[in-house]
Amino acid sequence: MKIEQLFHYGTAEKMALPLFSMSVSAGLPTAADDDIETKLDLNEYIVKHPATTFFVKVHGEDLKDAGVFSGDLLVVDESIEPKDGKIVVARVGGEMTVKIYRVIKGEIFLESQVGQLLPLKVNNLKFSVAGVVTHAIHSV
């Protein structure tokens, strides 16, 4: 699985869009302008720590069972400490990748879900966590 860094949050332009106060059903009714509660900037909604947030685009299907698909835009926060089971963007041997962070008996592993029998043990590799994925944005 390969990733491509797009930009750091600090370079993102803010854009406020309508946020409707009502919930939405899957039926026929549609919202009217009268129901607009406020304006919502998605950057403010998905970015908790602007100074330490960046975006990457995913290439590959290794984490599709975890809800991360090829073409997804990932929101990554450098300030969050990785924990077992979290999806992270990591540098391994000079390459950037997105994997599931695992701690097994005190040792760190990176796990994908497709085509890998065992998680990759990173203790003896040149390895660092670039950040924890907080959101995956994909088309439906």
N, C-alpha and C positions, 0 to 999 in steps of 0.2 A: 504494500500500500504506500503510495507516494502522496506527498502534500506540497502545496505551492503557497508560499506566504504572499498575501495580497497587499495588506497595508496595516499599519498600526492605528489604533483607535484615534490617536491624536490628529490624524490626517483626515478623519471622516467628517463629512459635512452633515450638520444636523438638519432634520427635516421632520416637521410635525404633521401628523396625519390624523383624521378624525377617529375618535374612540367613542363608540356608541354605548350608552348606559344600560341598554337592555341586553339580555342574553339572546343567542341566535339559535333557532331550531332548524332542523333539516327539512322543514316543510316549505310551503309556498310564500308565507309572508316575508316582506323585505323591510328593512329599517328606513325610516323617514328622517329627514334632516332635523326634525324636532327632537329626535332621540340622541343627538350628539351631546355627550356630556362634557367632553374636553378634547384637547388635541394631545396626541401621544407621539413622542419621538421614540421610535423603536430602539435607537441607540441607548437612550436612558433606561429603557425597559430591560434590555439584555446585557448591558455593560455596567457592572457594579463598581469596577475599579478602572476608570478610563486611562490612567497613566500606565497601567500594566496589562492592558488588553490589546490583543492583535487578532487578525482574521487569517484563516488559511482555507484553501480549497482542497478537497480530497480527491484523489485519483486512485481507484481500486475498491474492491468489494470485501476486503478482509473483515470489516466490522459491521456488515449489513445486519447480522443477527442482533447487534447491539443498537441498531437504529441509525448507523452512520453509513451513508451510501456514497458511491462515486458521484462527484459533482456537488456534494454538499459544501456549504460554507460553514466552517466551524468558528465559534467565538472562543478564544483561548485566553485564560487569565494567568499571567506569570506569578501573581502574588499568592495564589492558593497552593497550599501544601498538598502534594499528591497523597492519596490514601488508597488502600487496597480496593480494587473494583472500579476505580475511577478511570475515565478515558483521558489519556494525556497525549500531548505532542512531545516527542522526545528526540534527542540527537543521539544517534548510535553510530559510532565510527565515522563521524562527519556527515552522515545522512539524516534528514528529518523524516520522521514517521509518526503515525498515530496508532496507538495501541492501548490495550487495557493494562493498567498498572497493577501488579500483583506483589504482595509480600507473603512469602511462604517460609515459615521457620526462620524469620529474620532476614531472609535474602530477597533481593528485588528481581522480579521477572517482568517481561513484557509479553503480553498475550494477544494473539489475533484469534479469530474464530473460524477461519477458513483455511484449510490445508496445513495446519500446524498441529502436530500431535501433542507436543509439550510446550509450555511457555519458554521464551528465550531468557536464559539467566544472564543478567547484565553485569554482575559483580566484577568480571574480569575484562569487560569491554570499556572502551572510551564512551561514556554514557552520561547524559544529563537530561533532566526534565525541563523542557522549555515552558510548559504551562499545562494547566488542567482545562479540559474542554468543558465549557459551561452550557453551550447551546449548539445544536446542529440544525442548520436551516436548509431545507430541501423543498423542491417543487413536488406537488402532488399531481 
